[in-house]
Amino acid sequence: MLRTWLTDHFRLTVPLVAAPMVGAGDARLAAAVCAAGGLGTFGVAPTSTPEWIAEQAAAAGAGGRSYGIGLMAWALTDAQLDAVIEARPALVSVSFGDYAGPVRRLRAAGITVAVQAGTTAEAVEAARTGADIVVARGGEGGGHGRAEVATLPLLQGVLDAVDVPVLAAGGIATARGLAAVLAAGAQGAWVGTAFLGCAESALPEGARQRVVTAGETGTAYGRVFDVAQRLGWPPEFGGRALRNAYFDRWQGHEDELAADDAASAELSAARQSGDYDTAYVYAGQAVGLVDGERTAADVVSAFARAEQLLHRFAIT
């Protein structure tokens, strides 16, 4: 079994955290990842109620399993944070915005805290603010975050700059990717896209099919979908999603899109109808490695083969 700080701290068999993907991963996926030996998480949306958080936490942590919750600092409410602290998950990720206050409250409650960083400077600030774990998230990653630095150069810079445990995120979807970041010095991988095709994913069937048929060049990064939804994401944190006709139409015309209520309604209607030529599916550049529907246990088991690769090349 691969042993790192991450596996020892959370009693895992694989040094792997399933990223908190709002809309794609809920308690069902989190519980399945936990049962397979990784650390499953679920994400809290701006509209999530404290009651929903409590229900999801109970399901994810059933049987005493360690699990995590992901928070977006820019949208976090006091009521949501209170509910998360009451649930007492093993890990809380709080990123993207002013996270200093929530980090202090979570640590005071005895909860391990992770902060995602898209630059080395952000990682240094996260560690200075009190993060127990820094997630070095490269621009290849799906969903929201910075896109200025790719995972490998970012990971090298962060590992040299901070003294807290570092996880690598962005573009890691197989045992080879996990082995690579462990060899560099990361304590594990923070993985989202690899779980999008799972049977336990909360994605609709049509969206999962888009994921498993997408190629490695099939994603695009920008603010189109956030602007269309009138979301308050800080502009430095764009989103990476599967490229589609709607994104291509509006990329570079975000100011016009912000004033076009018909285009906003078009996106909302497409989400309801499952029209993914218009509706978004967030995914990272590793999507080309997701070539079929599997269970979460299958995915975690495949990542565990990183141990064989490391032994093969005499790294352990």
ChimeraX commands (.cxc) that place a marker at each C-alpha (Angstrom):
marker #1 position 0.00,0.00,0.00 radius 0.5
marker #1 position 1.20,3.50,-0.82 radius 0.5
marker #1 position 1.72,5.44,2.41 radius 0.5
marker #1 position 1.91,9.23,2.55 radius 0.5
marker #1 position 0.94,11.89,5.03 radius 0.5
marker #1 position -2.49,11.93,3.34 radius 0.5
marker #1 position -3.17,8.21,3.75 radius 0.5
marker #1 position -1.98,8.21,7.36 radius 0.5
marker #1 position -3.90,11.31,8.38 radius 0.5
marker #1 position -7.23,10.20,6.91 radius 0.5
marker #1 position -6.77,6.42,7.13 radius 0.5
marker #1 position -6.88,5.85,3.38 radius 0.5
marker #1 position -5.51,3.04,1.25 radius 0.5
marker #1 position -4.91,5.26,-1.81 radius 0.5
marker #1 position -3.47,8.81,-1.60 radius 0.5
marker #1 position -6.37,10.29,-3.50 radius 0.5
marker #1 position -9.01,12.96,-2.85 radius 0.5
marker #1 position -12.06,13.14,-5.12 radius 0.5
marker #1 position -12.60,16.84,-5.74 radius 0.5
marker #1 position -15.80,18.50,-4.51 radius 0.5
marker #1 position -17.60,18.99,-7.83 radius 0.5
marker #1 position -20.81,20.95,-7.36 radius 0.5
marker #1 position -23.48,19.47,-9.61 radius 0.5
marker #1 position -21.41,16.42,-10.55 radius 0.5
marker #1 position -20.54,14.85,-7.22 radius 0.5
marker #1 position -22.76,14.58,-4.18 radius 0.5
marker #1 position -22.80,12.33,-1.11 radius 0.5
marker #1 position -23.39,9.20,-3.19 radius 0.5
marker #1 position -20.14,9.61,-5.12 radius 0.5
marker #1 position -18.28,10.75,-2.01 radius 0.5
marker #1 position -19.38,7.68,-0.06 radius 0.5
marker #1 position -18.40,5.37,-2.92 radius 0.5
marker #1 position -14.91,6.88,-3.13 radius 0.5
marker #1 position -14.50,6.60,0.65 radius 0.5
marker #1 position -15.59,2.96,0.62 radius 0.5
marker #1 position -13.01,2.24,-2.08 radius 0.5
marker #1 position -10.13,3.67,-0.05 radius 0.5
marker #1 position -9.89,7.29,-1.20 radius 0.5
marker #1 position -11.26,10.44,0.41 radius 0.5
marker #1 position -14.60,11.41,-1.11 radius 0.5
marker #1 position -15.96,14.94,-0.90 radius 0.5
marker #1 position -19.03,16.89,-1.95 radius 0.5
marker #1 position -19.32,20.56,-2.83 radius 0.5
marker #1 position -21.58,23.26,-1.41 radius 0.5
marker #1 position -23.27,25.49,-3.99 radius 0.5
marker #1 position -24.27,29.11,-3.32 radius 0.5
marker #1 position -27.88,27.93,-3.00 radius 0.5
marker #1 position -27.21,24.94,-0.73 radius 0.5
marker #1 position -29.18,25.06,2.50 radius 0.5
marker #1 position -27.87,24.06,5.92 radius 0.5
marker #1 position -30.40,21.22,5.91 radius 0.5
marker #1 position -29.04,19.90,2.60 radius 0.5
marker #1 position -25.48,20.08,3.93 radius 0.5
marker #1 position -26.48,18.08,7.02 radius 0.5
marker #1 position -28.23,15.43,4.91 radius 0.5
marker #1 position -25.32,15.07,2.50 radius 0.5
marker #1 position -22.81,14.92,5.36 radius 0.5
marker #1 position -24.74,12.15,7.08 radius 0.5
marker #1 position -24.84,10.11,3.88 radius 0.5
marker #1 position -21.19,10.69,2.96 radius 0.5
marker #1 position -19.96,9.82,6.44 radius 0.5
marker #1 position -22.24,6.88,7.15 radius 0.5
marker #1 position -20.50,4.19,9.13 radius 0.5
marker #1 position -17.88,6.55,10.48 radius 0.5
marker #1 position -16.08,7.08,7.17 radius 0.5
marker #1 position -13.75,10.05,6.72 radius 0.5
marker #1 position -15.06,12.43,4.05 radius 0.5
marker #1 position -14.70,16.05,3.00 radius 0.5
marker #1 position -16.74,19.11,2.05 radius 0.5
marker #1 position -15.75,21.78,-0.47 radius 0.5
marker #1 position -16.67,25.45,0.00 radius 0.5
marker #1 position -16.42,28.46,-2.32 radius 0.5
marker #1 position -15.29,31.41,-0.19 radius 0.5
marker #1 position -16.86,34.05,-2.44 radius 0.5
marker #1 position -20.35,32.56,-1.98 radius 0.5
marker #1 position -20.10,31.08,1.52 radius 0.5
marker #1 position -22.71,32.13,4.08 radius 0.5
marker #1 position -22.43,32.02,7.85 radius 0.5
marker #1 position -25.31,29.53,7.96 radius 0.5
marker #1 position -23.54,27.21,5.54 radius 0.5
marker #1 position -20.28,27.39,7.48 radius 0.5
marker #1 position -22.14,26.72,10.74 radius 0.5
marker #1 position -23.70,23.61,9.18 radius 0.5
marker #1 position -20.34,22.36,7.92 radius 0.5
marker #1 position -18.73,22.80,11.34 radius 0.5
marker #1 position -21.68,21.04,12.97 radius 0.5
marker #1 position -21.21,18.10,10.58 radius 0.5
marker #1 position -17.52,17.85,11.52 radius 0.5
marker #1 position -16.12,16.31,8.33 radius 0.5
marker #1 position -12.53,15.12,8.31 radius 0.5
marker #1 position -11.55,17.70,5.68 radius 0.5
marker #1 position -12.94,21.00,4.48 radius 0.5
marker #1 position -11.65,22.73,1.36 radius 0.5
marker #1 position -12.32,26.48,1.27 radius 0.5
marker #1 position -10.98,28.44,-1.70 radius 0.5
marker #1 position -11.69,31.13,-4.29 radius 0.5
marker #1 position -12.21,34.35,-2.40 radius 0.5
marker #1 position -11.58,35.66,1.11 radius 0.5
marker #1 position -11.06,32.40,2.98 radius 0.5
marker #1 position -9.10,33.66,6.00 radius 0.5
marker #1 position -12.08,33.90,8.37 radius 0.5
marker #1 position -13.52,30.48,7.49 radius 0.5
marker #1 position -10.06,28.90,7.79 radius 0.5
marker #1 position -9.71,30.25,11.32 radius 0.5
marker #1 position -13.15,29.01,12.36 radius 0.5
marker #1 position -12.65,25.57,10.85 radius 0.5
marker #1 position -9.25,25.07,12.43 radius 0.5
marker #1 position -10.56,26.26,15.78 radius 0.5
marker #1 position -13.17,23.48,15.46 radius 0.5
marker #1 position -10.40,20.93,14.95 radius 0.5
marker #1 position -11.15,20.33,11.25 radius 0.5
marker #1 position -8.33,19.85,8.74 radius 0.5
marker #1 position -8.47,22.61,6.11 radius 0.5
marker #1 position -7.28,22.61,2.49 radius 0.5
marker #1 position -6.98,25.65,0.23 radius 0.5
marker #1 position -6.61,25.44,-3.54 radius 0.5
marker #1 position -3.91,27.60,-5.11 radius 0.5
marker #1 position -3.35,28.40,-8.78 radius 0.5
marker #1 position 0.00,30.17,-8.35 radius 0.5
marker #1 position 2.93,29.72,-6.01 radius 0.5
marker #1 position 2.17,33.09,-4.44 radius 0.5
marker #1 position -1.36,31.91,-3.68 radius 0.5
marker #1 position 0.04,28.75,-2.10 radius 0.5
marker #1 position 2.37,30.74,0.14 radius 0.5
marker #1 position -0.54,32.95,1.22 radius 0.5
marker #1 position -2.73,29.91,1.93 radius 0.5
marker #1 position -0.06,28.36,4.14 radius 0.5
marker #1 position 0.51,31.69,5.91 radius 0.5
marker #1 position -3.23,31.99,6.55 radius 0.5
marker #1 position -3.28,28.61,8.27 radius 0.5
marker #1 position -4.19,26.02,5.66 radius 0.5
marker #1 position -3.22,22.51,6.78 radius 0.5
marker #1 position -3.03,21.38,3.15 radius 0.5
marker #1 position -2.30,23.30,-0.03 radius 0.5
marker #1 position -3.78,21.97,-3.26 radius 0.5
marker #1 position -1.57,23.02,-6.18 radius 0.5
marker #1 position -4.21,23.26,-8.90 radius 0.5
marker #1 position -2.90,23.67,-12.42 radius 0.5
marker #1 position -4.78,25.26,-15.29 radius 0.5
marker #1 position -5.56,21.83,-16.78 radius 0.5
marker #1 position -8.13,21.24,-14.06 radius 0.5
marker #1 position -11.85,21.12,-14.72 radius 0.5
marker #1 position -14.32,23.51,-13.15 radius 0.5
marker #1 position -13.23,26.79,-11.63 radius 0.5
marker #1 position -9.77,28.10,-10.82 radius 0.5
marker #1 position -6.89,30.00,-12.34 radius 0.5
marker #1 position -5.37,28.97,-15.66 radius 0.5
marker #1 position -2.07,30.88,-15.56 radius 0.5
marker #1 position 0.19,27.95,-14.61 radius 0.5
marker #1 position 0.09,24.27,-15.57 radius 0.5
marker #1 position 0.17,21.57,-12.92 radius 0.5
marker #1 position 3.77,20.38,-13.25 radius 0.5
marker #1 position 5.55,23.76,-13.02 radius 0.5
marker #1 position 3.11,24.89,-10.34 radius 0.5
marker #1 position 3.67,21.77,-8.25 radius 0.5
marker #1 position 7.44,22.20,-8.37 radius 0.5
marker #1 position 7.19,25.81,-7.26 radius 0.5
marker #1 position 4.71,25.11,-4.49 radius 0.5
marker #1 position 6.65,22.17,-3.07 radius 0.5
marker #1 position 9.71,24.38,-2.74 radius 0.5
marker #1 position 7.76,27.31,-1.27 radius 0.5
marker #1 position 5.59,25.84,1.52 radius 0.5
marker #1 position 6.16,23.52,4.46 radius 0.5
marker #1 position 2.62,22.08,4.72 radius 0.5
marker #1 position 1.49,18.93,2.86 radius 0.5
marker #1 position 0.80,19.56,-0.83 radius 0.5
marker #1 position -1.68,17.76,-3.09 radius 0.5
marker #1 position -1.52,18.06,-6.87 radius 0.5
marker #1 position -4.57,18.82,-8.99 radius 0.5
marker #1 position -5.23,19.31,-12.68 radius 0.5
marker #1 position -4.81,16.76,-15.44 radius 0.5
marker #1 position -4.39,13.70,-13.17 radius 0.5
marker #1 position -6.67,10.89,-14.27 radius 0.5
marker #1 position -4.63,7.67,-14.18 radius 0.5
marker #1 position -2.11,5.81,-12.04 radius 0.5
marker #1 position 0.67,7.32,-14.15 radius 0.5
marker #1 position -0.40,10.81,-13.16 radius 0.5
marker #1 position -0.62,9.88,-9.49 radius 0.5
marker #1 position 2.79,8.22,-9.60 radius 0.5
marker #1 position 4.29,11.30,-11.23 radius 0.5
marker #1 position 3.10,13.75,-8.59 radius 0.5
marker #1 position 4.03,11.42,-5.73 radius 0.5
marker #1 position 7.52,11.08,-7.17 radius 0.5
marker #1 position 7.78,14.87,-7.24 radius 0.5
marker #1 position 6.92,15.09,-3.55 radius 0.5
marker #1 position 3.17,15.61,-3.40 radius 0.5
marker #1 position 1.34,13.74,-0.64 radius 0.5
marker #1 position -1.43,12.72,-3.04 radius 0.5
marker #1 position -3.66,13.82,-5.90 radius 0.5
marker #1 position -6.85,15.89,-5.96 radius 0.5
marker #1 position -8.92,14.44,-8.80 radius 0.5
marker #1 position -12.21,15.44,-10.36 radius 0.5
marker #1 position -12.53,14.66,-14.06 radius 0.5
marker #1 position -11.65,10.96,-13.68 radius 0.5
marker #1 position -14.84,10.52,-11.63 radius 0.5
marker #1 position -17.20,12.29,-14.05 radius 0.5
marker #1 position -17.98,9.13,-15.96 radius 0.5
marker #1 position -18.80,7.13,-12.84 radius 0.5
marker #1 position -22.18,5.50,-12.35 radius 0.5
marker #1 position -22.36,7.26,-8.96 radius 0.5
marker #1 position -21.84,10.71,-10.50 radius 0.5
marker #1 position -24.72,13.14,-10.19 radius 0.5
marker #1 position -24.32,14.15,-13.84 radius 0.5
marker #1 position -27.29,13.38,-16.11 radius 0.5
marker #1 position -26.76,10.49,-18.52 radius 0.5
marker #1 position -26.40,12.84,-21.49 radius 0.5
marker #1 position -23.64,14.78,-19.76 radius 0.5
marker #1 position -21.78,11.60,-18.82 radius 0.5
marker #1 position -21.88,10.49,-22.44 radius 0.5
marker #1 position -20.36,13.79,-23.50 radius 0.5
marker #1 position -17.57,13.20,-21.01 radius 0.5
marker #1 position -16.70,9.68,-22.14 radius 0.5
marker #1 position -16.69,10.64,-25.82 radius 0.5
marker #1 position -14.69,13.88,-25.45 radius 0.5
marker #1 position -11.09,14.05,-26.59 radius 0.5
marker #1 position -8.09,15.60,-24.88 radius 0.5
marker #1 position -8.53,18.86,-26.82 radius 0.5
marker #1 position -12.26,19.00,-26.12 radius 0.5
marker #1 position -12.27,21.55,-23.29 radius 0.5
marker #1 position -12.19,25.34,-23.19 radius 0.5
marker #1 position -11.50,27.82,-20.40 radius 0.5
marker #1 position -13.28,31.10,-19.77 radius 0.5
marker #1 position -16.16,32.96,-18.10 radius 0.5
marker #1 position -18.91,32.46,-20.65 radius 0.5
marker #1 position -21.07,30.12,-18.58 radius 0.5
marker #1 position -20.65,32.17,-15.39 radius 0.5
marker #1 position -21.61,35.40,-17.14 radius 0.5
marker #1 position -24.63,33.77,-18.74 radius 0.5
marker #1 position -25.83,32.50,-15.36 radius 0.5
marker #1 position -25.17,35.89,-13.70 radius 0.5
marker #1 position -22.93,34.16,-11.14 radius 0.5
marker #1 position -20.65,36.18,-8.90 radius 0.5
marker #1 position -17.46,34.22,-9.40 radius 0.5
marker #1 position -14.39,36.49,-9.02 radius 0.5
marker #1 position -13.20,37.13,-12.58 radius 0.5
marker #1 position -9.74,35.64,-11.98 radius 0.5
marker #1 position -11.35,32.22,-11.49 radius 0.5
marker #1 position -12.71,31.15,-14.85 radius 0.5
marker #1 position -14.10,27.71,-15.58 radius 0.5
marker #1 position -12.88,24.84,-17.76 radius 0.5
marker #1 position -15.68,22.90,-19.43 radius 0.5
marker #1 position -16.34,20.81,-22.51 radius 0.5
marker #1 position -16.23,23.11,-25.51 radius 0.5
marker #1 position -19.59,23.52,-27.23 radius 0.5
marker #1 position -21.40,25.78,-29.68 radius 0.5
marker #1 position -22.68,28.15,-26.99 radius 0.5
marker #1 position -19.20,28.74,-25.57 radius 0.5
marker #1 position -17.72,29.35,-29.02 radius 0.5
marker #1 position -20.50,31.82,-29.87 radius 0.5
marker #1 position -19.98,33.96,-26.79 radius 0.5
marker #1 position -16.25,33.67,-26.06 radius 0.5
marker #1 position -14.81,37.15,-26.38 radius 0.5
marker #1 position -18.27,38.72,-26.18 radius 0.5
marker #1 position -18.88,38.39,-22.44 radius 0.5
marker #1 position -19.93,42.04,-22.03 radius 0.5
marker #1 position -22.67,41.57,-24.59 radius 0.5
marker #1 position -23.68,38.29,-22.97 radius 0.5
marker #1 position -24.02,39.98,-19.58 radius 0.5
marker #1 position -26.72,42.21,-21.03 radius 0.5
marker #1 position -28.48,39.57,-23.14 radius 0.5
marker #1 position -31.31,38.11,-21.08 radius 0.5
marker #1 position -32.47,35.91,-23.96 radius 0.5
marker #1 position -29.06,34.22,-24.15 radius 0.5
marker #1 position -29.13,33.67,-20.39 radius 0.5
marker #1 position -32.58,32.10,-20.64 radius 0.5
marker #1 position -31.35,29.92,-23.52 radius 0.5
marker #1 position -28.65,28.43,-21.32 radius 0.5
marker #1 position -31.10,27.82,-18.47 radius 0.5
marker #1 position -33.53,26.07,-20.79 radius 0.5
marker #1 position -30.77,23.93,-22.27 radius 0.5
marker #1 position -29.76,22.75,-18.81 radius 0.5
marker #1 position -33.32,21.67,-18.16 radius 0.5
marker #1 position -33.67,19.85,-21.48 radius 0.5
marker #1 position -30.21,18.26,-21.54 radius 0.5
marker #1 position -29.04,20.10,-24.66 radius 0.5
marker #1 position -25.29,19.97,-24.20 radius 0.5
marker #1 position -24.56,21.84,-27.40 radius 0.5
marker #1 position -25.60,24.78,-25.21 radius 0.5
marker #1 position -25.51,23.60,-21.59 radius 0.5
marker #1 position -22.16,23.25,-19.84 radius 0.5
marker #1 position -20.34,20.19,-18.54 radius 0.5
marker #1 position -17.31,21.16,-16.46 radius 0.5
marker #1 position -14.30,18.91,-17.11 radius 0.5
marker #1 position -10.52,19.14,-17.25 radius 0.5
marker #1 position -7.98,18.36,-19.95 radius 0.5
marker #1 position -7.69,14.80,-18.68 radius 0.5
marker #1 position -11.19,14.14,-20.03 radius 0.5
marker #1 position -9.70,12.32,-23.02 radius 0.5
marker #1 position -8.53,9.62,-20.58 radius 0.5
marker #1 position -12.11,8.95,-19.42 radius 0.5
marker #1 position -13.20,6.50,-22.08 radius 0.5
marker #1 position -16.09,4.63,-20.50 radius 0.5
marker #1 position -18.50,4.47,-17.60 radius 0.5
marker #1 position -17.02,2.82,-14.51 radius 0.5
marker #1 position -17.78,2.68,-10.83 radius 0.5
marker #1 position -15.97,4.88,-8.34 radius 0.5
marker #1 position -14.37,1.74,-6.92 radius 0.5
marker #1 position -12.98,0.93,-10.38 radius 0.5
marker #1 position -11.46,4.40,-10.64 radius 0.5
marker #1 position -9.86,4.29,-7.19 radius 0.5
marker #1 position -8.53,0.79,-7.83 radius 0.5
marker #1 position -6.96,1.93,-11.09 radius 0.5
marker #1 position -5.20,4.79,-9.29 radius 0.5
marker #1 position -3.83,2.33,-6.75 radius 0.5
marker #1 position -1.64,0.86,-9.49 radius 0.5
marker #1 position 0.60,3.88,-9.03 radius 0.5
marker #1 position 2.40,1.81,-6.40 radius 0.5
marker #1 position 3.44,-0.75,-9.03 radius 0.5
marker #1 position 4.73,2.00,-11.30 radius 0.5
marker #1 position 6.79,3.57,-8.54 radius 0.5
marker #1 position 8.29,0.21,-7.62 radius 0.5
marker #1 position 8.94,-0.59,-11.26 radius 0.5
marker #1 position 11.09,2.50,-11.63 radius 0.5
marker #1 position 12.74,1.98,-8.23 radius 0.5
marker #1 position 11.31,5.16,-6.74 radius 0.5
marker #1 position 10.08,3.47,-3.57 radius 0.5
marker link #1:1,2 radius 0.2
marker link #1:2,3 radius 0.2
marker link #1:3,4 radius 0.2
marker link #1:4,5 radius 0.2
marker link #1:5,6 radius 0.2
marker link #1:6,7 radius 0.2
marker link #1:7,8 radius 0.2
marker link #1:8,9 radius 0.2
marker link #1:9,10 radius 0.2
marker link #1:10,11 radius 0.2
marker link #1:11,12 radius 0.2
marker link #1:12,13 radius 0.2
marker link #1:13,14 radius 0.2
marker link #1:14,15 radius 0.2
marker link #1:15,16 radius 0.2
marker link #1:16,17 radius 0.2
marker link #1:17,18 radius 0.2
marker link #1:18,19 radius 0.2
marker link #1:19,20 radius 0.2
marker link #1:20,21 radius 0.2
marker link #1:21,22 radius 0.2
marker link #1:22,23 radius 0.2
marker link #1:23,24 radius 0.2
marker link #1:24,25 radius 0.2
marker link #1:25,26 radius 0.2
marker link #1:26,27 radius 0.2
marker link #1:27,28 radius 0.2
marker link #1:28,29 radius 0.2
marker link #1:29,30 radius 0.2
marker link #1:30,31 radius 0.2
marker link #1:31,32 radius 0.2
marker link #1:32,33 radius 0.2
marker link #1:33,34 radius 0.2
marker link #1:34,35 radius 0.2
marker link #1:35,36 radius 0.2
marker link #1:36,37 radius 0.2
marker link #1:37,38 radius 0.2
marker link #1:38,39 radius 0.2
marker link #1:39,40 radius 0.2
marker link #1:40,41 radius 0.2
marker link #1:41,42 radius 0.2
marker link #1:42,43 radius 0.2
marker link #1:43,44 radius 0.2
marker link #1:44,45 radius 0.2
marker link #1:45,46 radius 0.2
marker link #1:46,47 radius 0.2
marker link #1:47,48 radius 0.2
marker link #1:48,49 radius 0.2
marker link #1:49,50 radius 0.2
marker link #1:50,51 radius 0.2
marker link #1:51,52 radius 0.2
marker link #1:52,53 radius 0.2
marker link #1:53,54 radius 0.2
marker link #1:54,55 radius 0.2
marker link #1:55,56 radius 0.2
marker link #1:56,57 radius 0.2
marker link #1:57,58 radius 0.2
marker link #1:58,59 radius 0.2
marker link #1:59,60 radius 0.2
marker link #1:60,61 radius 0.2
marker link #1:61,62 radius 0.2
marker link #1:62,63 radius 0.2
marker link #1:63,64 radius 0.2
marker link #1:64,65 radius 0.2
marker link #1:65,66 radius 0.2
marker link #1:66,67 radius 0.2
marker link #1:67,68 radius 0.2
marker link #1:68,69 radius 0.2
marker link #1:69,70 radius 0.2
marker link #1:70,71 radius 0.2
marker link #1:71,72 radius 0.2
marker link #1:72,73 radius 0.2
marker link #1:73,74 radius 0.2
marker link #1:74,75 radius 0.2
marker link #1:75,76 radius 0.2
marker link #1:76,77 radius 0.2
marker link #1:77,78 radius 0.2
marker link #1:78,79 radius 0.2
marker link #1:79,80 radius 0.2
marker link #1:80,81 radius 0.2
marker link #1:81,82 radius 0.2
marker link #1:82,83 radius 0.2
marker link #1:83,84 radius 0.2
marker link #1:84,85 radius 0.2
marker link #1:85,86 radius 0.2
marker link #1:86,87 radius 0.2
marker link #1:87,88 radius 0.2
marker link #1:88,89 radius 0.2
marker link #1:89,90 radius 0.2
marker link #1:90,91 radius 0.2
marker link #1:91,92 radius 0.2
marker link #1:92,93 radius 0.2
marker link #1:93,94 radius 0.2
marker link #1:94,95 radius 0.2
marker link #1:95,96 radius 0.2
marker link #1:96,97 radius 0.2
marker link #1:97,98 radius 0.2
marker link #1:98,99 radius 0.2
marker link #1:99,100 radius 0.2
marker link #1:100,101 radius 0.2
marker link #1:101,102 radius 0.2
marker link #1:102,103 radius 0.2
marker link #1:103,104 radius 0.2
marker link #1:104,105 radius 0.2
marker link #1:105,106 radius 0.2
marker link #1:106,107 radius 0.2
marker link #1:107,108 radius 0.2
marker link #1:108,109 radius 0.2
marker link #1:109,110 radius 0.2
marker link #1:110,111 radius 0.2
marker link #1:111,112 radius 0.2
marker link #1:112,113 radius 0.2
marker link #1:113,114 radius 0.2
marker link #1:114,115 radius 0.2
marker link #1:115,116 radius 0.2
marker link #1:116,117 radius 0.2
marker link #1:117,118 radius 0.2
marker link #1:118,119 radius 0.2
marker link #1:119,120 radius 0.2
marker link #1:120,121 radius 0.2
marker link #1:121,122 radius 0.2
marker link #1:122,123 radius 0.2
marker link #1:123,124 radius 0.2
marker link #1:124,125 radius 0.2
marker link #1:125,126 radius 0.2
marker link #1:126,127 radius 0.2
marker link #1:127,128 radius 0.2
marker link #1:128,129 radius 0.2
marker link #1:129,130 radius 0.2
marker link #1:130,131 radius 0.2
marker link #1:131,132 radius 0.2
marker link #1:132,133 radius 0.2
marker link #1:133,134 radius 0.2
marker link #1:134,135 radius 0.2
marker link #1:135,136 radius 0.2
marker link #1:136,137 radius 0.2
marker link #1:137,138 radius 0.2
marker link #1:138,139 radius 0.2
marker link #1:139,140 radius 0.2
marker link #1:140,141 radius 0.2
marker link #1:141,142 radius 0.2
marker link #1:142,143 radius 0.2
marker link #1:143,144 radius 0.2
marker link #1:144,145 radius 0.2
marker link #1:145,146 radius 0.2
marker link #1:146,147 radius 0.2
marker link #1:147,148 radius 0.2
marker link #1:148,149 radius 0.2
marker link #1:149,150 radius 0.2
marker link #1:150,151 radius 0.2
marker link #1:151,152 radius 0.2
marker link #1:152,153 radius 0.2
marker link #1:153,154 radius 0.2
marker link #1:154,155 radius 0.2
marker link #1:155,156 radius 0.2
marker link #1:156,157 radius 0.2
marker link #1:157,158 radius 0.2
marker link #1:158,159 radius 0.2
marker link #1:159,160 radius 0.2
marker link #1:160,161 radius 0.2
marker link #1:161,162 radius 0.2
marker link #1:162,163 radius 0.2
marker link #1:163,164 radius 0.2
marker link #1:164,165 radius 0.2
marker link #1:165,166 radius 0.2
marker link #1:166,167 radius 0.2
marker link #1:167,168 radius 0.2
marker link #1:168,169 radius 0.2
marker link #1:169,170 radius 0.2
marker link #1:170,171 radius 0.2
marker link #1:171,172 radius 0.2
marker link #1:172,173 radius 0.2
marker link #1:173,174 radius 0.2
marker link #1:174,175 radius 0.2
marker link #1:175,176 radius 0.2
marker link #1:176,177 radius 0.2
marker link #1:177,178 radius 0.2
marker link #1:178,179 radius 0.2
marker link #1:179,180 radius 0.2
marker link #1:180,181 radius 0.2
marker link #1:181,182 radius 0.2
marker link #1:182,183 radius 0.2
marker link #1:183,184 radius 0.2
marker link #1:184,185 radius 0.2
marker link #1:185,186 radius 0.2
marker link #1:186,187 radius 0.2
marker link #1:187,188 radius 0.2
marker link #1:188,189 radius 0.2
marker link #1:189,190 radius 0.2
marker link #1:190,191 radius 0.2
marker link #1:191,192 radius 0.2
marker link #1:192,193 radius 0.2
marker link #1:193,194 radius 0.2
marker link #1:194,195 radius 0.2
marker link #1:195,196 radius 0.2
marker link #1:196,197 radius 0.2
marker link #1:197,198 radius 0.2
marker link #1:198,199 radius 0.2
marker link #1:199,200 radius 0.2
marker link #1:200,201 radius 0.2
marker link #1:201,202 radius 0.2
marker link #1:202,203 radius 0.2
marker link #1:203,204 radius 0.2
marker link #1:204,205 radius 0.2
marker link #1:205,206 radius 0.2
marker link #1:206,207 radius 0.2
marker link #1:207,208 radius 0.2
marker link #1:208,209 radius 0.2
marker link #1:209,210 radius 0.2
marker link #1:210,211 radius 0.2
marker link #1:211,212 radius 0.2
marker link #1:212,213 radius 0.2
marker link #1:213,214 radius 0.2
marker link #1:214,215 radius 0.2
marker link #1:215,216 radius 0.2
marker link #1:216,217 radius 0.2
marker link #1:217,218 radius 0.2
marker link #1:218,219 radius 0.2
marker link #1:219,220 radius 0.2
marker link #1:220,221 radius 0.2
marker link #1:221,222 radius 0.2
marker link #1:222,223 radius 0.2
marker link #1:223,224 radius 0.2
marker link #1:224,225 radius 0.2
marker link #1:225,226 radius 0.2
marker link #1:226,227 radius 0.2
marker link #1:227,228 radius 0.2
marker link #1:228,229 radius 0.2
marker link #1:229,230 radius 0.2
marker link #1:230,231 radius 0.2
marker link #1:231,232 radius 0.2
marker link #1:232,233 radius 0.2
marker link #1:233,234 radius 0.2
marker link #1:234,235 radius 0.2
marker link #1:235,236 radius 0.2
marker link #1:236,237 radius 0.2
marker link #1:237,238 radius 0.2
marker link #1:238,239 radius 0.2
marker link #1:239,240 radius 0.2
marker link #1:240,241 radius 0.2
marker link #1:241,242 radius 0.2
marker link #1:242,243 radius 0.2
marker link #1:243,244 radius 0.2
marker link #1:244,245 radius 0.2
marker link #1:245,246 radius 0.2
marker link #1:246,247 radius 0.2
marker link #1:247,248 radius 0.2
marker link #1:248,249 radius 0.2
marker link #1:249,250 radius 0.2
marker link #1:250,251 radius 0.2
marker link #1:251,252 radius 0.2
marker link #1:252,253 radius 0.2
marker link #1:253,254 radius 0.2
marker link #1:254,255 radius 0.2
marker link #1:255,256 radius 0.2
marker link #1:256,257 radius 0.2
marker link #1:257,258 radius 0.2
marker link #1:258,259 radius 0.2
marker link #1:259,260 radius 0.2
marker link #1:260,261 radius 0.2
marker link #1:261,262 radius 0.2
marker link #1:262,263 radius 0.2
marker link #1:263,264 radius 0.2
marker link #1:264,265 radius 0.2
marker link #1:265,266 radius 0.2
marker link #1:266,267 radius 0.2
marker link #1:267,268 radius 0.2
marker link #1:268,269 radius 0.2
marker link #1:269,270 radius 0.2
marker link #1:270,271 radius 0.2
marker link #1:271,272 radius 0.2
marker link #1:272,273 radius 0.2
marker link #1:273,274 radius 0.2
marker link #1:274,275 radius 0.2
marker link #1:275,276 radius 0.2
marker link #1:276,277 radius 0.2
marker link #1:277,278 radius 0.2
marker link #1:278,279 radius 0.2
marker link #1:279,280 radius 0.2
marker link #1:280,281 radius 0.2
marker link #1:281,282 radius 0.2
marker link #1:282,283 radius 0.2
marker link #1:283,284 radius 0.2
marker link #1:284,285 radius 0.2
marker link #1:285,286 radius 0.2
marker link #1:286,287 radius 0.2
marker link #1:287,288 radius 0.2
marker link #1:288,289 radius 0.2
marker link #1:289,290 radius 0.2
marker link #1:290,291 radius 0.2
marker link #1:291,292 radius 0.2
marker link #1:292,293 radius 0.2
marker link #1:293,294 radius 0.2
marker link #1:294,295 radius 0.2
marker link #1:295,296 radius 0.2
marker link #1:296,297 radius 0.2
marker link #1:297,298 radius 0.2
marker link #1:298,299 radius 0.2
marker link #1:299,300 radius 0.2
marker link #1:300,301 radius 0.2
marker link #1:301,302 radius 0.2
marker link #1:302,303 radius 0.2
marker link #1:303,304 radius 0.2
marker link #1:304,305 radius 0.2
marker link #1:305,306 radius 0.2
marker link #1:306,307 radius 0.2
marker link #1:307,308 radius 0.2
marker link #1:308,309 radius 0.2
marker link #1:309,310 radius 0.2
marker link #1:310,311 radius 0.2
marker link #1:311,312 radius 0.2
marker link #1:312,313 radius 0.2
marker link #1:313,314 radius 0.2
marker link #1:314,315 radius 0.2
marker link #1:315,316 radius 0.2
view
